[in-house]
Amino acid sequence: MIKKITYLATFLLLLNCGGTIKTTTYSNQSNSKFKRAYIISSENSQYIKFKFGSFKPYGYVAPIDESSETNNVIGNTDTIIKQELEKHGIQALIGKKGDSPENFDLIVTYNDTWRWDFKKILDKLEIVFISPEGDSIIAKSTYNIYKNKELHNFPTPEKEVPKMIKELLDLK
């Protein structure tokens, strides 16, 4: 009986230890046109403060998240995006918001939200491909930690960005 419970618990843990990535394409543009990308480095990150849940007679009740707060930049998401684009043959440059990039095929922006669970973990990441003129979205990919935030695989940009960039570059 204990073995069955252990197997069931392991199965449920593995079933719930990944987040979801949703990628949406807004353009029929081919990724083969992308040779140079300009990444706008985020000026800050969002951070969700830690709260304890509560134990009830029927189990643990996770707390409801409060709004995220603006925080100093957490992690090196811009560098990870740059490395992944370059793995796909796209020369990338990291710049600041407000700069006027020229001679680029693609502008990349991102927004990251973090939370604490023994260390800072990625809660949400949105990467957006924008036209070089900056007037239209080409594609957007969003990573979200799943609903049961207590069971996770300690997501980081190093784990999630490669999957997101691959989906973003699979434009049809």
C-alpha positions as CSV (number, residue, x, y, z in Angstrom):
1,M,0.0,0.0,0.0
2,I,2.8,2.4,0.9
3,K,4.5,1.6,-2.5
4,K,1.3,2.5,-4.3
5,I,1.0,5.8,-2.5
6,T,4.7,6.6,-3.2
7,Y,4.2,5.9,-6.9
8,L,1.1,8.0,-7.0
9,A,2.8,10.9,-5.2
10,T,5.8,10.7,-7.6
11,F,3.5,10.6,-10.6
12,L,1.5,13.7,-9.4
13,L,4.7,15.6,-8.6
14,L,6.1,14.9,-12.1
15,L,2.8,15.8,-13.7
16,N,2.8,19.2,-12.0
17,C,6.5,20.2,-12.1
18,G,6.5,22.2,-15.3
19,G,5.1,25.5,-16.5
20,T,3.4,26.2,-19.7
21,I,4.6,28.1,-22.8
22,K,2.1,29.8,-25.1
23,T,3.3,31.3,-28.4
24,T,1.2,33.4,-30.7
25,T,2.2,34.5,-34.2
26,Y,0.8,37.8,-35.5
27,S,2.6,37.8,-38.9
28,N,3.3,35.5,-41.8
29,Q,6.9,36.7,-41.9
30,S,9.5,33.9,-42.2
31,N,12.2,33.6,-39.6
32,S,14.8,33.2,-42.4
33,K,14.5,37.0,-42.8
34,F,15.9,37.6,-39.3
35,K,19.6,38.2,-39.4
36,R,20.1,41.0,-36.8
37,A,18.1,41.5,-33.6
38,Y,18.0,44.3,-31.1
39,I,17.1,43.3,-27.6
40,I,15.7,46.0,-25.3
41,S,17.1,45.2,-21.9
42,S,14.5,45.5,-19.2
43,E,14.9,48.3,-16.7
44,N,13.4,46.3,-13.9
45,S,11.8,43.0,-13.0
46,Q,8.5,42.2,-11.2
47,Y,8.6,40.4,-7.9
48,I,5.9,38.6,-6.0
49,K,6.5,38.6,-2.3
50,F,6.5,35.3,-0.4
51,K,3.5,34.4,1.7
52,F,2.9,31.3,3.8
53,G,-0.1,29.1,3.0
54,S,-2.1,27.4,5.7
55,F,-2.8,23.8,6.7
56,K,-6.4,22.8,7.0
57,P,-7.9,19.5,8.1
58,Y,-8.3,18.6,4.4
59,G,-4.8,19.6,3.3
60,Y,-2.6,22.6,2.5
61,V,-4.2,25.7,1.1
62,A,-1.9,27.8,-1.1
63,P,-2.0,31.6,-0.5
64,I,-3.5,33.9,-3.1
65,D,-0.7,35.9,-4.8
66,E,-0.6,39.7,-4.2
67,S,0.2,42.0,-7.0
68,S,3.8,41.9,-8.1
69,E,6.1,44.8,-7.3
70,T,8.7,46.6,-9.4
71,N,12.1,45.4,-8.4
72,N,15.7,45.8,-9.6
73,V,16.6,43.5,-12.5
74,I,16.7,39.9,-11.5
75,G,18.8,37.4,-13.4
76,N,20.4,37.8,-16.9
77,T,17.4,37.2,-19.1
78,D,18.6,39.6,-21.8
79,T,21.9,37.7,-22.1
80,I,20.2,34.4,-22.3
81,I,17.9,35.7,-25.1
82,K,21.0,37.0,-27.0
83,Q,22.8,33.7,-26.7
84,E,19.8,31.7,-27.9
85,L,19.2,34.0,-30.9
86,E,22.9,33.7,-31.8
87,K,22.6,29.9,-31.7
88,H,20.0,30.2,-34.4
89,G,22.3,32.4,-36.6
90,I,20.8,35.8,-35.6
91,Q,23.3,38.4,-34.6
92,A,22.0,40.1,-31.5
93,L,22.8,43.3,-29.7
94,I,21.5,44.3,-26.2
95,G,20.4,47.9,-25.8
96,K,18.3,50.2,-23.6
97,K,14.7,51.3,-23.8
98,G,14.5,54.7,-25.6
99,D,17.4,54.0,-28.0
100,S,16.7,54.1,-31.7
101,P,18.0,50.9,-33.2
102,E,18.9,51.0,-36.9
103,N,19.7,48.3,-39.4
104,F,17.9,45.5,-37.5
105,D,15.4,42.9,-38.8
106,L,13.8,42.4,-35.4
107,I,13.3,44.1,-32.0
108,V,13.0,41.9,-29.0
109,T,11.4,42.9,-25.7
110,Y,10.7,40.9,-22.5
111,N,9.1,41.2,-19.1
112,D,9.9,38.9,-16.3
113,T,8.2,38.2,-13.0
114,W,9.9,36.3,-10.2
115,R,8.9,34.8,-6.8
116,W,10.9,33.3,-3.9
117,D,10.9,29.6,-3.0
118,F,14.3,28.9,-1.3
119,K,15.7,31.0,-4.1
120,K,14.3,33.3,-6.7
121,I,12.4,31.4,-9.4
122,L,10.8,32.5,-12.6
123,D,7.1,32.9,-12.3
124,K,6.3,34.5,-15.7
125,L,8.3,35.5,-18.7
126,E,7.0,37.2,-21.8
127,I,9.2,37.6,-24.9
128,V,7.9,39.7,-27.8
129,F,9.3,39.9,-31.4
130,I,8.5,43.4,-32.8
131,S,8.9,44.7,-36.4
132,P,12.1,46.8,-37.0
133,E,10.0,49.9,-37.2
134,G,8.6,49.1,-33.8
135,D,5.0,49.4,-34.9
136,S,3.7,45.8,-35.0
137,I,4.1,42.6,-33.0
138,I,5.4,39.7,-35.1
139,A,5.1,37.0,-32.4
140,K,4.8,36.7,-28.6
141,S,5.7,33.8,-26.3
142,T,4.6,33.6,-22.6
143,Y,5.9,31.2,-20.0
144,N,3.7,30.8,-16.9
145,I,4.5,28.6,-13.9
146,Y,1.5,26.3,-13.5
147,K,-1.4,26.9,-11.1
148,N,0.1,24.7,-8.3
149,K,3.1,27.0,-7.7
150,E,4.2,24.9,-4.7
151,L,5.3,22.0,-6.9
152,H,7.8,23.1,-9.6
153,N,11.2,22.5,-11.1
154,F,12.8,25.8,-10.1
155,P,12.3,27.5,-13.5
156,T,15.0,29.9,-14.7
157,P,15.5,31.9,-17.9
158,E,18.3,29.3,-18.7
159,K,15.7,26.6,-18.8
160,E,12.7,28.4,-20.4
161,V,14.2,30.9,-22.9
162,P,15.6,28.2,-25.3
163,K,12.1,26.6,-25.6
164,M,10.5,30.0,-26.1
165,I,13.0,31.2,-28.7
166,K,12.6,28.0,-30.6
167,E,8.8,28.4,-30.7
168,L,9.1,32.1,-31.7
169,L,11.5,31.2,-34.6
170,D,9.2,28.5,-35.9
171,L,7.1,31.2,-37.6
172,K,5.2,30.0,-40.6
